[in-house]
Each structure stands twice: as structure tokens, then as C-alpha cells.
């Protein structure tokens, strides 16, 4: 867990931020893990903000030769104030799935061509094939998660972000192994 205090950094909201990361080994193939994480139907099973919600894909833009490499705009039924931008990319060397919440009003302004700085707090996963010698043996999954901390002690903030990472990785492990 790392703490940053930002004061007007371009593209980042001001304030105190906690960043947590962890890498685990999974028994599943890197493609299985990638497909699980990018599938919006699975989000409510592993992501806290999507729990008990329906996730809708509002738009998708292809970014590469693999149709799974794309940028999507997602809406979560229980959250009317923000959308999620999701970027997915994959090839034989590895994959990533990255998310960033964006306020709906900021997104609408951007679509209308308003020139403004949008502050994003991305989080997500890097998915690597785990190769031992010449044998492909599962996947290394790295998760990085960021939160803005307001009116919470340092200890409680570290505990909260650590718990979120542990719970998320546990749910993913159960689903893909």
C-alpha cells in the first residue's frame, strides 16, 4: 500500500490517495482469466461497486486486431452519478483490463467537445502467462487499486484498501480456478 498526496497533478483528483497492489498465481490460463475479468456479466461477482447491480455496455470501440481489445463505456444500474471506462487489451504475451470511473456530467461534456481536464483514478489487472522453463503453468494476476481518502485515519484507510484487494482477488480465484 502506498500513499500519495496530490495537489493539482494533471489528470488526478487532488487529495490523499491510497494505492494497493498485489500479485497472485492462478491455475487457469491467461485467456480464461482475461475473458472472465472483461465480461461485464461477471463484474457483480467480484467487484464491490457492481454488487447487486446490472452492468450495461453503452458503447465499445475496437483498439486492435483481437476483437477483445477495446475501450468500453459501462453503466452500473445502482450508480447514476458515474460511468466506467474500461480498456481491455490482449495478445500472447499478456493482457490487461483497466477501469476508471468518470462522472456522467464530465463524460457528457467531453462528448459535446468541451475542452476540459478530466481527472481519472484508474484501477485494474495485468494478466501474464506464468511460464516455468518451457512449461506454461497458469497465470500471474496483478491487481492495482486506488482510492481517494477523506476524513479517515491512515490505519483505517490502509485496512480498507487492503481488505478490498484481498476480497476481490479471493472472489476471482474462486471463479477461475
C-alpha positions in Angstrom: 0.0 0.0 0.0 1.3 3.4 -1.0 0.1 6.9 0.0 0.2 9.9 -2.3 -0.9 13.4 -1.5 -1.7 15.2 -4.8 -2.0 18.9 -5.2 -3.2 19.7 -8.6 -1.4 17.0 -10.5 -2.7 16.9 -14.1 -5.3 14.3 -14.6 -5.5 13.2 -10.9 -8.0 14.5 -8.4 -6.4 16.4 -5.5 -6.2 15.0 -2.0 -4.9 11.9 -0.3 -4.8 8.7 -2.3 -4.1 5.1 -1.3 -2.8 2.7 -4.0 -2.6 -1.0 -3.2 -1.3 -3.8 -5.4 -0.9 -7.5 -5.2 0.2 -10.4 -7.5 -1.2 -13.9 -7.1 -0.7 -17.1 -9.1 -3.8 -18.7 -10.6 -4.1 -22.2 -12.1 -6.2 -21.1 -15.1 -4.9 -19.9 -18.4 -4.3 -16.3 -19.0 -7.1 -16.2 -21.7 -9.6 -17.7 -19.2 -8.7 -15.1 -16.6 -8.8 -12.2 -19.2 -12.2 -13.3 -20.6 -13.6 -13.6 -17.1 -12.5 -10.1 -16.0 -13.5 -8.3 -19.2 -17.0 -9.9 -19.3 -19.4 -7.3 -17.8 -21.8 -10.1 -16.7 -19.1 -11.3 -14.2 -18.4 -7.9 -12.6 -21.1 -8.2 -9.9 -19.4 -11.4 -8.7 -16.1 -9.8 -8.0 -16.4 -6.0 -7.9 -17.8 -4.3 -4.8 -19.5 -1.3 -6.6 -21.3 -3.6 -9.0 -22.7 -6.0 -6.4 -26.5 -6.4 -6.7 -26.4 -4.3 -9.9 -26.8 -4.8 -13.6 -23.9 -3.6 -15.7 -24.7 -2.3 -19.2 -22.3 -1.6 -22.0 -23.2 1.7 -23.6 -20.5 1.8 -26.3 -17.5 -0.1 -27.4 -14.6 0.9 -29.6 -12.1 -1.6 -31.0 -8.4 -0.9 -30.4 -6.6 -3.8 -32.1 -6.8 -6.8 -34.3 -8.2 -9.0 -31.5 -11.9 -8.1 -31.0 -11.4 -8.4 -27.3 -9.0 -5.5 -27.3 -11.4 -2.5 -26.9 -12.4 0.5 -24.9 -16.0 0.4 -23.5 -18.3 2.7 -21.6 -20.1 0.9 -18.9 -23.1 1.9 -16.8 -23.9 0.3 -13.4 -27.6 0.3 -12.5 -27.1 1.2 -8.9 -24.9 4.2 -9.6 -26.5 7.0 -11.6 -23.7 9.6 -10.9 -20.8 8.0 -12.8 -19.9 5.7 -15.7 -16.9 3.3 -16.0 -14.4 3.5 -18.8 -13.0 0.0 -19.4 -9.9 -0.7 -21.5 -9.0 -4.3 -22.4 -6.1 -5.5 -24.4 -4.6 -8.9 -25.1 -2.0 -10.8 -27.0 0.1 -13.9 -26.4 2.5 -12.1 -24.1 -0.2 -10.9 -21.7 -3.4 -8.9 -21.1 -4.8 -6.1 -19.1 -8.2 -4.9 -18.0 -8.3 -1.3 -16.6 -11.2 0.7 -15.3 -11.7 4.3 -14.4 -14.8 5.9 -13.0 -15.9 9.1 -14.7 -18.7 11.4 -13.6 -21.6 11.4 -16.1 -21.6 15.2 -16.4 -17.9 15.2 -17.3 -18.4 12.4 -19.8 -21.3 14.3 -21.4 -19.2 17.5 -21.6 -16.4 15.5 -23.3 -18.8 14.1 -25.8 -20.0 17.6 -26.6 -16.5 18.7 -27.4 -15.9 20.8 -24.2 -12.2 21.1 -23.7 -11.6 20.3 -20.1 -9.2 18.3 -17.9 -10.8 15.0 -16.8 -9.4 13.5 -13.6 -9.3 9.8 -13.6 -8.3 7.2 -10.9 -7.7 4.0 -12.8 -7.5 0.6 -11.3 -7.3 -2.9 -12.8 -5.5 -6.0 -13.7 -2.4 -7.2 -15.6 -2.6 -10.8 -16.6 0.5 -12.7 -17.5 1.0 -16.3 -18.6 3.1 -18.0 -16.0 6.0 -19.8 -17.7 8.2 -22.2 -15.7 11.1 -23.1 -18.0 9.3 -24.2 -21.2 6.1 -25.2 -19.5 3.0 -22.9 -19.4 1.7 -23.2 -15.9 -1.3 -20.9 -15.1 -1.4 -17.2 -14.8 0.1 -14.4 -12.7 -2.6 -11.8 -11.9 -1.6 -8.4 -10.6 -4.3 -6.1 -9.3 -3.7 -2.4 -8.6 -6.5 -0.4 -6.8 -6.7 3.3 -6.0 -9.0 5.2 -3.7 -9.3 8.8 -2.6 -9.2 9.1 1.2 -11.4 11.6 3.0 -11.8 12.0 6.8 -10.4 8.6 7.6 -7.3 7.7 9.6 -4.3 6.4 7.8 -4.6 3.0 9.5 -8.3 2.6 8.6 -7.6 3.7 5.0 -4.8 1.1 4.7 -7.0 -1.6 6.2 -9.9 -0.7 3.9 -7.9 -0.8 0.7 -6.1 -4.0 1.7 -9.3 -5.7 2.5 -10.8 -4.7 -0.8 -7.8 -6.1 -2.7 -7.9 -9.4 -0.7 -11.7 -9.9 -1.1 -11.6 -9.1 -4.9 -8.7 -11.5 -5.5 -10.3 -14.2 -3.4 -13.5 -13.9 -5.5 -11.7 -14.0 -8.8 -9.6 -17.0 -7.6 -12.7 -19.0 -6.7 -14.3 -18.2 -10.0 -11.5 -19.1 -12.4 -9.6 -21.9 -10.6 
